[in-house]
Amino acid sequence: MLTTSSSSLASSRRGGSFYKRRPYSNPMPECASQQVCNAVFMRLKFVQPLCRCASAMKNPCSTRMHPNDGHTVNLLADKDGQKTQTLIKVCEDVESIKICQEPHDWMLLALQNVRTGKAHYLVVCKCPNHGIMEGPVLHTQPPYARIPGISVYGMLCVQGRKSRLHKESTYQ
């Protein structure tokens, strides 16, 4: 769901963890509440900055490769609980984000501009350890999913039952 583009990358060392980052000339937009500020691609050792934390926040967005910084949600690659492939970072303390409650709850939403391909990612809730994340899935039901030029995708947190995902990858 979170993708990188091929542009010039710079390598850096910060806080004992190696990461690659993209130098940016334009100032990053300020993050909204529970918006993903950085995506950390573990296998690639790459950090994709998405927005900047507000100046009122105590710290800037985390770029750590470790999930124990208090600002990280793990995106697992498979149902068997194998190694985390991607970490998403938020400005807020991750403990302030509610746990997904429904058997099928939207955990992560992506609002993507059809023309540019750029997306904003919002963490809706955290999937509990016994839940399974599935997606990306095209979100077609709510009114905001029908804005011209915007596609809404999401990751589902499926708990307790089998997934209801359809082959066409849409969920209502």
DACOR-V850414 format. One record per residue. N is the residue number from 0. RES is the residue in three letters. BURIAL is # if it has 24 or more other C-alpha atoms within 12 Angstrom, else .. D_LAST is the distance of its C-alpha to the last C-alpha in Angstrom with 2 decimals. Layout:
n=N res=RES burial=BURIAL d_last=D_LAST
n=N res=RES burial=BURIAL d_last=D_LAST
This chain:
n=0 res=MET burial=# d_last=18.45
n=1 res=LEU burial=# d_last=21.50
n=2 res=THR burial=# d_last=23.99
n=3 res=THR burial=# d_last=27.62
n=4 res=SER burial=. d_last=29.64
n=5 res=SER burial=. d_last=33.18
n=6 res=SER burial=. d_last=35.53
n=7 res=SER burial=. d_last=38.67
n=8 res=LEU burial=. d_last=38.30
n=9 res=ALA burial=. d_last=40.76
n=10 res=SER burial=. d_last=41.47
n=11 res=SER burial=. d_last=42.30
n=12 res=ARG burial=. d_last=43.29
n=13 res=ARG burial=. d_last=42.09
n=14 res=GLY burial=. d_last=42.46
n=15 res=GLY burial=. d_last=43.36
n=16 res=SER burial=. d_last=40.20
n=17 res=PHE burial=. d_last=40.17
n=18 res=TYR burial=# d_last=37.44
n=19 res=LYS burial=# d_last=37.10
n=20 res=ARG burial=# d_last=36.03
n=21 res=ARG burial=. d_last=35.76
n=22 res=PRO burial=. d_last=38.42
n=23 res=TYR burial=. d_last=37.00
n=24 res=SER burial=. d_last=39.07
n=25 res=ASN burial=. d_last=36.69
n=26 res=PRO burial=. d_last=36.04
n=27 res=MET burial=. d_last=32.64
n=28 res=PRO burial=. d_last=30.42
n=29 res=GLU burial=# d_last=30.34
n=30 res=CYS burial=# d_last=27.37
n=31 res=ALA burial=. d_last=25.19
n=32 res=SER burial=# d_last=24.62
n=33 res=GLN burial=# d_last=22.82
n=34 res=GLN burial=# d_last=22.61
n=35 res=VAL burial=# d_last=23.55
n=36 res=CYS burial=# d_last=27.17
n=37 res=ASN burial=# d_last=28.07
n=38 res=ALA burial=# d_last=26.55
n=39 res=VAL burial=# d_last=29.17
n=40 res=PHE burial=# d_last=29.08
n=41 res=MET burial=# d_last=31.34
n=42 res=ARG burial=. d_last=32.35
n=43 res=LEU burial=. d_last=33.23
n=44 res=LYS burial=# d_last=34.78
n=45 res=PHE burial=# d_last=33.12
n=46 res=VAL burial=# d_last=31.86
n=47 res=GLN burial=# d_last=29.65
n=48 res=PRO burial=# d_last=30.18
n=49 res=LEU burial=# d_last=27.28
n=50 res=CYS burial=# d_last=28.74
n=51 res=ARG burial=# d_last=31.71
n=52 res=CYS burial=# d_last=31.94
n=53 res=ALA burial=. d_last=33.49
n=54 res=SER burial=. d_last=37.25
n=55 res=ALA burial=. d_last=36.94
n=56 res=MET burial=. d_last=35.46
n=57 res=LYS burial=. d_last=38.13
n=58 res=ASN burial=. d_last=37.34
n=59 res=PRO burial=. d_last=35.78
n=60 res=CYS burial=# d_last=32.65
n=61 res=SER burial=# d_last=33.45
n=62 res=THR burial=# d_last=34.06
n=63 res=ARG burial=# d_last=35.14
n=64 res=MET burial=# d_last=34.24
n=65 res=HIS burial=# d_last=34.27
n=66 res=PRO burial=# d_last=31.37
n=67 res=ASN burial=. d_last=33.79
n=68 res=ASP burial=# d_last=34.24
n=69 res=GLY burial=# d_last=32.12
n=70 res=HIS burial=# d_last=29.66
n=71 res=THR burial=# d_last=27.79
n=72 res=VAL burial=# d_last=24.46
n=73 res=ASN burial=# d_last=24.66
n=74 res=LEU burial=# d_last=22.12
n=75 res=LEU burial=# d_last=23.13
n=76 res=ALA burial=. d_last=23.25
n=77 res=ASP burial=. d_last=22.89
n=78 res=LYS burial=. d_last=22.22
n=79 res=ASP burial=. d_last=25.98
n=80 res=GLY burial=. d_last=26.37
n=81 res=GLN burial=. d_last=28.49
n=82 res=LYS burial=. d_last=29.78
n=83 res=THR burial=# d_last=27.64
n=84 res=GLN burial=# d_last=27.18
n=85 res=THR burial=# d_last=25.86
n=86 res=LEU burial=# d_last=26.48
n=87 res=ILE burial=# d_last=24.83
n=88 res=LYS burial=# d_last=27.10
n=89 res=VAL burial=# d_last=26.62
n=90 res=CYS burial=# d_last=29.48
n=91 res=GLU burial=# d_last=29.06
n=92 res=ASP burial=. d_last=30.20
n=93 res=VAL burial=# d_last=27.31
n=94 res=GLU burial=. d_last=28.39
n=95 res=SER burial=. d_last=27.20
n=96 res=ILE burial=# d_last=23.51
n=97 res=LYS burial=. d_last=21.89
n=98 res=ILE burial=# d_last=20.95
n=99 res=CYS burial=# d_last=17.33
n=100 res=GLN burial=. d_last=17.47
n=101 res=GLU burial=. d_last=14.38
n=102 res=PRO burial=. d_last=14.11
n=103 res=HIS burial=# d_last=10.89
n=104 res=ASP burial=# d_last=11.30
n=105 res=TRP burial=# d_last=10.83
n=106 res=MET burial=# d_last=14.45
n=107 res=LEU burial=# d_last=14.99
n=108 res=LEU burial=# d_last=13.60
n=109 res=ALA burial=# d_last=15.37
n=110 res=LEU burial=# d_last=15.97
n=111 res=GLN burial=# d_last=17.86
n=112 res=ASN burial=. d_last=20.35
n=113 res=VAL burial=. d_last=20.11
n=114 res=ARG burial=. d_last=23.88
n=115 res=THR burial=. d_last=25.21
n=116 res=GLY burial=. d_last=22.67
n=117 res=LYS burial=. d_last=23.28
n=118 res=ALA burial=# d_last=20.57
n=119 res=HIS burial=# d_last=20.50
n=120 res=TYR burial=# d_last=19.02
n=121 res=LEU burial=# d_last=18.30
n=122 res=VAL burial=# d_last=18.56
n=123 res=VAL burial=# d_last=16.45
n=124 res=CYS burial=# d_last=18.00
n=125 res=LYS burial=# d_last=20.13
n=126 res=CYS burial=# d_last=19.14
n=127 res=PRO burial=# d_last=22.06
n=128 res=ASN burial=. d_last=24.39
n=129 res=HIS burial=. d_last=23.15
n=130 res=GLY burial=# d_last=19.50
n=131 res=ILE burial=# d_last=18.26
n=132 res=MET burial=# d_last=16.54
n=133 res=GLU burial=# d_last=14.35
n=134 res=GLY burial=# d_last=13.31
n=135 res=PRO burial=# d_last=13.32
n=136 res=VAL burial=# d_last=9.75
n=137 res=LEU burial=# d_last=8.74
n=138 res=HIS burial=# d_last=6.44
n=139 res=THR burial=. d_last=5.87
n=140 res=GLN burial=. d_last=4.99
n=141 res=PRO burial=. d_last=8.23
n=142 res=PRO burial=. d_last=11.61
n=143 res=TYR burial=. d_last=12.88
n=144 res=ALA burial=# d_last=10.49
n=145 res=ARG burial=. d_last=12.51
n=146 res=ILE burial=. d_last=15.90
n=147 res=PRO burial=. d_last=18.19
n=148 res=GLY burial=. d_last=19.25
n=149 res=ILE burial=# d_last=16.69
n=150 res=SER burial=# d_last=13.92
n=151 res=VAL burial=# d_last=11.67
n=152 res=TYR burial=# d_last=11.30
n=153 res=GLY burial=# d_last=11.12
n=154 res=MET burial=# d_last=12.75
n=155 res=LEU burial=# d_last=11.47
n=156 res=CYS burial=# d_last=14.23
n=157 res=VAL burial=# d_last=14.29
n=158 res=GLN burial=# d_last=17.12
n=159 res=GLY burial=. d_last=19.14
n=160 res=ARG burial=. d_last=17.14
n=161 res=LYS burial=. d_last=16.21
n=162 res=SER burial=# d_last=13.07
n=163 res=ARG burial=. d_last=10.25
n=164 res=LEU burial=# d_last=9.71
n=165 res=HIS burial=. d_last=10.29
n=166 res=LYS burial=. d_last=13.31
n=167 res=GLU burial=. d_last=11.86
n=168 res=SER burial=. d_last=10.26
n=169 res=THR burial=. d_last=6.78
n=170 res=TYR burial=# d_last=3.78
n=171 res=GLN burial=. d_last=0.00
